Amino acid sequence: MQNVMPPTGVPATVVPFYQSHEGEVCAALLRDRLQWFWPDLRQQKVLGIGYTQPYLGAWRGRGALCVSAVLGRHGSALMTLQQEGGRLPPEERTCLVDAQHLPFGDEAFDRILLVHALQDEEQAVTLLRAAGRVLRDDGRMVLIVPNWFGGRLRQRGTPFAQETAFTRGSLRRVLAHAMLHVERRDEALFLPAGQGCTSLQRGQASDIAGKVLSPGLGSLRLVEVVKDVYSARPLPVAERKVWFSKMMVPVQDA
């Protein structure tokens, strides 16, 4: 099944959403799920890619070193935060990066979180390969992406509505090309943010009910992945054809 491109229209920028009451509750709900994945990251290095400032608080101040790598398309959001002043915690390290070139050494991080980061399959493979390079071999990565089945529609007015939604098959294909595989899954936001994020208690109750009554229909997918150490990067078909052509010897009068 082909990817469906994000709907056109006025984009929902990340900063106004996360400064709203619904955005704060949404971030709190997802931080709760992230702590379920990784409850204790003391003495570990955590990299957030995309726009992860509202989510790194799950481990910030609890012994983890958090680094926020804001993608270029969210650069205006980073400038807004800097202009307003006092929005970024003083202990957080933030930089503006390109999806193809992450300015970090190999295996520099124990955990990586990607939120508002993946645009389409081609860009996702490029970014995930770059993230895999800076992730330790025994490290783990969590991706938060919209559910293809109505996830963006339910989250209209949030930044998630402007992102590409991956089916389970397309996400599996992307991860395979990036030499990663899934370890655990979770889901969140079964109700639109305007209804399910009015309070933290309401959001938690609606997510619990949704997982019981309609599993698989959460607006957001949380996917934990690890490196597939047994995968081999496939060679392009064109290269094999060139190699084969070099083995051919022309025969006269054939």
JOUR-V380538 format. One record per pair of residues at least 12 apart in sequence whose C-alpha atoms are under 8 Angstrom apart, sorted by the first residue. I is the first residue (numbers start at 1). GAP is how many residues later the second one is. Records with the same first field share a line. If there is no record, write none. Layout:
# JOUR-V380538
I->GAP + GAP
This chain:
# JOUR-V380538
1->166 + 168 + 169
2->168
3->117 + 118 + 161 + 162 + 163 + 164 + 167
4->160 + 161
5->115 + 158 + 159 + 160
6->155 + 156 + 157 + 158 + 159
7->154 + 155
8->154
11->148 + 151
12->145 + 146 + 147 + 149 + 150
13->64 + 145 + 146
14->37 + 63 + 144 + 145
15->62 + 65 + 66
17->141 + 142
18->36
21->177
22->171 + 172 + 175 + 176 + 177
23->170 + 174
24->30
25->172 + 173 + 174 + 175 + 178
26->163 + 167 + 171
27->27 + 28
28->27 + 172
29->159 + 171 + 174 + 175
30->25 + 158
31->24 + 25 + 26 + 27
32->26
33->153
34->24
35->23 + 24
37->187
40->19
41->18 + 21 + 22 + 23
42->20 + 21 + 22
43->20 + 21 + 22
44->19 + 20 + 21 + 65 + 66 + 67
45->19 + 20 + 21 + 22 + 63 + 64 + 65 + 66
46->18 + 19 + 20 + 21 + 63 + 64 + 65 + 66 + 67
47->19 + 20 + 21 + 22 + 62 + 64 + 65 + 66
48->18 + 19 + 20 + 21 + 22 + 64 + 65 + 66 + 67
49->19 + 20 + 21 + 22 + 63 + 64 + 65 + 66 + 68
50->19 + 20 + 21 + 24 + 64 + 65 + 66 + 67
51->17 + 18 + 19 + 20 + 23 + 63 + 64 + 65 + 66
52->16 + 18 + 61 + 62 + 63 + 64
53->15 + 35
60->32
65->27
66->26 + 27
67->25 + 26 + 27
68->24 + 25 + 26 + 27
69->25 + 26 + 27 + 28
70->24 + 25 + 26 + 27
71->25 + 26 + 27 + 28 + 46
72->24 + 25 + 26 + 27
75->21
99->24 + 27 + 28 + 31
100->26 + 27 + 30
101->29
102->28 + 29
104->30
105->29
106->27 + 28 + 29 + 30
107->26 + 27 + 28 + 29 + 30
108->26 + 27 + 28
109->25 + 26 + 27 + 30
110->25 + 26 + 28 + 29 + 30
111->24 + 28 + 29 + 30
112->19 + 23 + 28 + 29 + 30
113->28 + 29 + 30
114->27 + 28 + 29 + 30
115->28 + 29 + 30
116->28 + 29 + 43 + 44 + 47
118->27 + 45 + 46
119->44 + 45
120->44
121->49 + 53
124->50
125->49 + 50 + 52 + 53
126->52
128->47 + 50
129->49 + 50
132->46 + 95
137->90
138->88 + 89
139->87 + 88
140->84 + 85 + 86 + 87
141->83 + 84 + 85
142->80 + 81 + 82 + 83
143->78 + 79 + 80 + 81 + 82
144->76 + 77 + 78 + 79
145->15 + 18 + 19 + 20 + 21 + 75 + 76 + 77
146->14 + 15 + 17 + 18 + 19 + 20 + 73 + 74 + 75
147->18 + 19 + 20 + 70 + 71 + 72 + 73 + 74
148->17 + 18 + 19
149->18 + 68 + 70
150->67 + 69
151->14 + 66 + 67 + 68 + 69
152->13 + 67
154->37 + 38 + 39 + 65
155->37 + 38 + 64
156->36
158->35
177->56
179->48 + 49 + 50 + 52 + 53 + 54
180->45 + 46 + 47 + 48
181->44 + 45 + 46 + 47
182->41 + 42 + 43 + 44
183->40 + 41 + 42 + 43
184->39 + 40 + 41
185->36 + 37 + 38 + 39
186->35 + 36 + 37
187->24 + 29 + 30 + 31 + 32 + 33 + 34 + 35
188->19 + 30 + 31 + 32 + 33 + 34
189->14 + 17 + 18 + 29 + 30 + 31
190->16 + 17 + 20 + 27 + 28 + 29
191->15 + 16 + 27 + 28
